[in-house]
Amino acid sequence: MATSEADREALLARLFGADDVPATLNTELLRTRDVARAFQVSERTIAEWARRGRIPSVRTPGGHRLYPAERIREILRDSENPASELGSTPRPL
């Protein structure tokens, strides 16, 4: 298994692994790289989705984007098959 695939599996396990969602997930922010791995798209695609308002993000003082883990989890859960059906556009929020 490639490192990025292992990282993706670890992220998905953290987001979906337990029956109870950890309380910290509500305040956790994910990096663009992590969100891209979860959706199996490029970091550039994630940034474009955020610019267009298709996925929620916040900006750091340095201009980087961070993504609320709970909302990303909801979007992934609501997507029937995030790897193949999203293509370059996530489902509307």
C-alpha positions as CSV (number, residue, x, y, z in Angstrom):
1,M,0.0,0.0,0.0
2,A,1.4,3.4,-1.0
3,T,2.1,6.0,1.7
4,S,-0.6,8.3,0.5
5,E,-3.1,5.4,0.4
6,A,-2.1,4.5,4.0
7,D,-2.5,8.1,5.0
8,R,-5.9,8.2,3.4
9,E,-7.0,5.0,5.2
10,A,-5.8,6.5,8.5
11,L,-7.7,9.7,7.9
12,L,-10.9,7.9,7.0
13,A,-10.5,5.6,10.1
14,R,-10.2,8.8,12.2
15,L,-13.3,10.3,10.6
16,F,-15.5,7.2,10.4
17,G,-13.8,4.5,12.5
18,A,-15.6,4.8,15.8
19,D,-19.4,4.6,16.3
20,D,-19.2,7.7,18.4
21,V,-17.6,10.7,16.7
22,P,-14.9,12.1,18.9
23,A,-15.8,15.5,20.4
24,T,-12.5,17.0,19.1
25,L,-13.6,16.3,15.5
26,N,-16.1,19.2,15.8
27,T,-13.2,21.6,16.2
28,E,-10.5,19.8,14.2
29,L,-9.3,21.5,11.0
30,L,-7.8,19.5,8.2
31,R,-5.1,20.5,5.8
32,T,-5.7,20.7,2.0
33,R,-3.5,17.6,1.5
34,D,-5.7,15.6,3.9
35,V,-8.9,16.6,2.3
36,A,-7.5,15.8,-1.2
37,R,-6.5,12.3,0.0
38,A,-10.0,11.7,1.5
39,F,-11.7,12.7,-1.8
40,Q,-9.0,11.2,-4.0
41,V,-8.5,14.4,-6.0
42,S,-5.6,16.8,-6.3
43,E,-4.9,19.6,-3.8
44,R,-5.6,22.1,-6.5
45,T,-9.1,20.7,-7.0
46,I,-9.8,21.0,-3.2
47,A,-8.6,24.7,-3.3
48,E,-10.8,25.3,-6.3
49,W,-13.8,23.8,-4.6
50,A,-13.1,26.0,-1.6
51,R,-12.7,29.1,-3.7
52,R,-16.1,28.4,-5.3
53,G,-17.8,27.7,-2.0
54,R,-18.5,24.1,-2.7
55,I,-16.7,22.9,0.5
56,P,-16.3,25.0,3.6
57,S,-12.9,26.4,4.6
58,V,-11.3,28.9,6.8
59,R,-8.2,31.0,6.1
60,T,-5.2,31.1,8.4
61,P,-3.5,34.5,8.9
62,G,-0.8,33.2,6.5
63,G,-3.4,32.6,3.8
64,H,-3.6,28.8,3.9
65,R,-7.0,27.1,3.9
66,L,-8.1,24.7,6.5
67,Y,-11.3,22.6,6.4
68,P,-13.6,21.7,9.3
69,A,-13.2,17.9,9.8
70,E,-16.9,17.5,10.8
71,R,-18.2,19.1,7.6
72,I,-15.7,17.1,5.5
73,R,-16.9,14.0,7.2
74,E,-20.5,14.9,6.5
75,I,-19.8,15.5,2.8
76,L,-17.9,12.2,2.5
77,R,-20.7,10.4,4.3
78,D,-23.4,11.9,2.1
79,S,-21.5,11.0,-1.0
80,E,-22.4,7.5,-2.1
81,N,-18.9,6.9,-3.7
82,P,-16.5,9.9,-3.2
83,A,-13.8,8.4,-5.4
84,S,-15.8,7.9,-8.6
85,E,-18.9,10.0,-8.5
86,L,-17.4,13.3,-7.4
87,G,-15.1,13.6,-10.3
88,S,-14.2,17.3,-10.2
89,T,-17.3,18.6,-8.4
90,P,-18.6,17.6,-5.0
91,R,-22.3,17.3,-4.3
92,P,-23.9,20.6,-3.4
93,L,-24.0,21.5,0.3
